[in-house]
Every structure is written in structure tokens, then in C-alpha cells.
Amino acid sequence: FLLLLAQVACALPPRTVQLQDLTWTELRDRIHTGTTTIIIPIGGTEQSGPYVALGKHNARAAWLSRKIAEGLGNALVAPVIAYVPEGSYAPPSGHMRFPGTITVPDAAFEQVLESAANSFAVHGFRNIVLLGDHGGYQKDLQRVVARLNKRWAGSAAHAFAPPEYYAASSVGYDKILRQHGFRDSEIGTHAGLADTSLQLAVAPQMVRVDKLHGAGKPGASDGVYGGDPRRSTAALGQLGVDLIVRQTIQAIRKDTAGR
């Protein structure tokens, strides 16, 4: 009996929202039965201070996109785009001053996004959602969306980069932290308390907690901008996670319902 159950389980398509875990026929069947929204998670490979691993944005974009897709119920998640604009390399500027950061030109980045979106439109996805976890390329996303929707005018496909996703992870989350008694000098704009707490909630293995709590306050020379991550916790991060997922789902549903 147990062997029979195992054989039945193996014969069923996987219950996953990850595009890369499906075969092409399984994906075709999902699209035919109403899974017509695809989320493209966009991360970035950059320094985030001495205490957070370089793939922070990639892990966070993947984790949040999965939660958002599960909440929508009719969406899948594409592979994460990890190569994004991060400044110049001749001479190095911004995060490129720290080892491990990878940058690409804006034009190349936008072309990759457009190519991916066009691929999904060809295969029958109607709602192509770009979720960018990094503030530096938000304007790139809006340019890509505008070009795609102009090209797709009159077709069933539609591109959307909900501003609520990044706004919730920055402005909205910062407001929650202030309500819990934290100051802007602690919350920070990059690799501070807000950033590090979010990472503890979604990928704690990427935060060097042992070094975080025993160190002095880091500064700009460490890659930490305007904040202090030492009181970061997963519980604080979960407050931001809940806000990001909830508001992004609402934005996507509103966009699709409006069409």
C-alpha cells in the first residue's frame, strides 16, 4: 500500500510555483488551466556590509516572490535575475568599491528583462510582473514596462512593475520600525537594521549574527549606509515581510482586475 501511494505521488505534477521545477508539458497545462501570471524576481549581487552575504537581494526576491505567487494562487515564479546595474567599474563607484559586487550596463539589463518578458508572452502568460528588490534600477523597470506595453498594445499580454513592492520594503517598513521605537539613524538605507532584519526573516543563514552583535557600530567604510544593524531580529523582519507580500498581492490583483 505504501509503495502504491509513493507511485501515485511520483505520478502527480509537483505542487510548486517555481517555473524551473516544472517540465514544459506541466507548464503548458498550468497555463491552459488559468495560471497566466508570471513573476520575474530581480535581485542583484552586491555588498551589504560585513555581516550580510552578497546574494541578499537574490535570496530575498526569490523568497518574497514565492510567497506572493502562492498568495495569488494563479502565478508562477521565474528564475531570479542576479546581474543588475550597480555602478561603474572604471573607476569603481558605489557598491563596486567592495569585492563581490557585480554590475552590468543599464541597456544590457533592460534588454534581458524585455527578452524574458517577451518569451513568457509567447508561451501564453498574460500578466508579466517585474519585482525589483533593489532601489537602484527601479527606473529601468518602468522604462521596460512602458516599452513592452507599447509593443503589446492590442494583445492579451501586459507588463507590470508594482511600485508597492519596493515602497513597502523601504518607506512602509521604515514607518513600522519607527512605530516600534527605532530611529532613522538605526533603520538606515542600506545594510542597516531594516535591511538586516528583513534578511534574518527570509534567509537567516546569510547573516553573520555572531559577528553582528559583538561588533562596534559599522559605517560607510564598511558598506553600511545611515544605519546600525546590531539590534536586527527576524521578528522585526517578519513585520516587513508581511507588509511587502500583502501590499504587492493587492497591487497585482488590482492591476489585473482593472483589465
C-alpha positions in Angstrom: 0.0 0.0 0.0 2.8 2.4 0.9 4.5 1.6 -2.4 1.3 2.3 -4.3 1.0 5.7 -2.5 4.6 6.5 -3.4 4.0 5.6 -7.1 0.8 7.8 -7.2 2.7 10.7 -5.6 5.5 10.4 -8.1 3.0 10.5 -10.9 1.4 13.8 -9.9 2.8 17.1 -11.1 4.8 18.9 -8.4 2.9 21.4 -6.3 5.3 24.2 -6.9 5.2 27.9 -8.0 8.7 27.7 -9.4 8.8 27.7 -13.2 12.2 26.0 -13.2 10.9 23.0 -11.3 8.2 22.2 -14.0 8.6 20.3 -17.3 7.4 22.1 -20.4 4.3 20.0 -20.6 3.4 20.6 -16.9 3.9 24.3 -17.6 1.7 24.2 -20.7 -1.1 22.5 -18.6 -0.8 25.1 -15.8 -1.2 27.9 -18.3 -4.2 26.2 -20.0 -5.9 25.9 -16.6 -5.5 29.6 -15.7 -2.0 30.1 -14.3 -1.3 33.1 -16.5 0.7 35.4 -14.2 4.5 35.1 -14.2 6.6 36.9 -11.6 10.2 37.8 -12.6 12.2 38.3 -9.4 15.0 40.8 -9.8 17.7 40.8 -7.2 21.4 41.9 -7.5 24.8 40.8 -6.4 26.2 43.5 -4.1 27.9 44.1 -0.8 25.7 44.6 2.2 28.2 45.4 4.9 30.4 42.9 6.7 27.5 40.9 8.2 25.2 40.1 5.2 26.1 37.8 2.3 26.5 39.2 -1.3 23.4 37.4 -2.6 21.0 39.2 -0.2 18.7 40.7 -2.9 18.6 37.4 -4.9 17.5 35.3 -1.9 15.0 37.9 -0.8 13.5 38.5 -4.2 13.1 34.7 -4.7 11.6 34.1 -1.2 9.2 37.1 -1.4 8.1 36.2 -5.0 7.3 32.7 -4.0 5.1 33.9 -1.1 3.4 36.4 -3.4 2.8 33.8 -6.1 1.3 31.4 -3.5 -0.9 34.1 -2.2 -2.2 35.0 -5.7 -3.0 31.4 -6.5 -2.6 31.7 -10.3 1.0 32.7 -10.6 4.4 31.2 -11.2 7.9 32.5 -10.4 10.7 32.8 -13.0 14.4 32.3 -12.2 15.9 35.2 -10.3 17.8 37.9 -12.4 21.0 38.4 -10.4 23.1 40.6 -12.7 21.9 44.2 -12.4 23.3 47.8 -12.7 25.4 48.5 -9.6 27.5 51.5 -10.8 30.7 51.8 -12.9 33.8 49.8 -12.8 36.3 52.2 -14.4 36.7 53.7 -11.9 34.7 51.6 -9.4 31.8 53.6 -7.8 29.1 52.9 -5.2 28.9 49.2 -4.2 31.5 48.4 -6.8 34.1 49.7 -4.4 33.6 46.5 -2.4 34.7 43.0 -3.6 31.9 40.7 -4.9 29.6 43.3 -6.3 28.7 42.7 -10.0 27.5 45.4 -12.3 26.1 45.4 -15.9 25.1 48.4 -18.1 21.5 49.6 -17.9 20.9 48.8 -21.5 22.0 45.2 -21.2 19.9 44.8 -18.0 16.8 46.2 -19.7 17.3 44.0 -22.8 17.5 40.9 -20.6 14.2 41.9 -18.9 12.5 42.6 -22.2 13.7 39.3 -23.7 12.4 37.3 -20.7 9.1 39.1 -20.7 8.6 38.5 -24.5 9.4 34.8 -24.0 6.7 34.5 -21.4 4.2 36.4 -23.6 4.9 34.0 -26.5 4.1 31.0 -24.2 0.7 32.3 -23.1 1.3 34.3 -19.9 -0.9 37.3 -19.8 0.4 39.1 -16.8 4.2 39.6 -16.6 5.2 41.1 -13.3 8.6 42.6 -12.6 9.6 42.6 -8.9 12.8 44.5 -8.2 14.3 44.2 -4.8 17.0 46.9 -5.2 16.3 50.6 -5.4 19.0 51.5 -8.0 17.2 50.1 -11.0 13.5 51.0 -10.3 13.5 53.5 -13.2 14.9 50.8 -15.5 11.9 48.6 -14.7 9.4 51.4 -15.5 11.1 52.0 -18.9 10.9 48.3 -19.7 7.3 48.1 -18.8 6.4 51.1 -20.9 8.2 49.7 -24.0 6.6 46.3 -23.5 3.1 47.5 -23.1 3.5 49.8 -26.2 4.7 46.8 -28.2 1.9 44.6 -26.8 -0.9 47.0 -27.4 -4.0 45.1 -28.6 -2.7 41.8 -27.4 -3.5 39.8 -24.2 -0.1 40.3 -22.6 0.6 43.1 -20.1 3.7 44.0 -18.2 3.5 45.5 -14.7 6.2 46.6 -12.1 4.2 47.3 -9.0 5.8 50.3 -7.2 4.2 49.0 -4.0 6.7 46.2 -3.8 9.8 48.4 -3.3 7.8 51.1 -1.4 6.6 48.6 1.1 10.2 47.3 1.7 11.5 50.8 2.2 9.1 53.6 3.1 6.3 51.4 4.5 8.6 49.2 6.5 10.6 52.1 7.9 7.4 53.6 9.2 6.6 50.4 11.0 10.0 50.3 12.6 9.7 53.9 13.8 6.4 53.0 15.4 8.4 50.3 17.3 10.7 53.0 18.7 13.6 52.7 16.2 15.2 55.9 14.8 16.3 56.6 11.2 19.9 56.5 12.4 19.4 52.9 13.3 17.0 51.9 10.5 19.4 53.0 7.7 19.1 53.0 4.0 21.4 50.1 3.2 22.6 47.2 5.4 21.2 48.8 8.5 18.6 47.5 10.9 15.7 47.4 8.3 17.8 45.6 5.6 19.4 43.1 8.0 16.1 42.3 9.8 14.4 41.5 6.5 17.2 39.1 5.7 17.0 37.4 9.0 13.3 36.7 8.3 13.8 35.2 4.9 17.4 33.8 4.8 18.9 33.9 8.3 21.9 31.7 7.1 23.1 34.7 5.1 23.5 37.0 8.2 26.7 36.6 10.4 24.8 37.0 13.6 27.8 36.1 15.8 29.8 38.9 14.4 26.8 41.3 14.2 26.1 41.6 17.9 29.7 41.6 19.1 31.0 44.4 16.9 31.1 48.2 17.1 28.8 50.3 15.0 29.7 49.9 11.3 29.8 52.9 9.0 30.1 53.9 5.3 33.6 52.5 5.0 32.1 49.1 6.0 29.4 49.4 3.3 26.6 50.3 5.9 24.8 53.5 5.0 23.0 55.6 7.5 22.1 52.7 9.9 23.1 50.4 12.7 22.2 46.7 12.1 23.2 45.4 15.6 19.7 45.2 17.0 18.3 43.4 13.9 16.0 40.5 14.6 13.9 38.0 12.4 10.8 39.1 14.3 11.3 42.7 13.2 12.0 41.5 9.7 8.7 39.5 9.6 6.8 42.7 10.1 8.3 44.0 6.8 7.8 40.7 5.0 4.1 40.6 5.9 3.7 44.2 4.6 5.6 43.6 1.3 3.7 40.4 0.5 0.3 41.8 1.4 0.6 45.1 -0.5 2.2 43.5 -3.6 -0.6 40.9 -3.9 -3.2 43.7 -3.6 -1.4 45.7 -6.3 -1.2 42.8 -8.7 -4.8 41.9 -8.2 -5.9 45.5 -8.7 -3.9 45.7 -11.9 -5.3 42.5 -13.4 -8.9 43.3 -12.3 -8.6 46.7 -14.0 -8.1 45.0 -17.3 
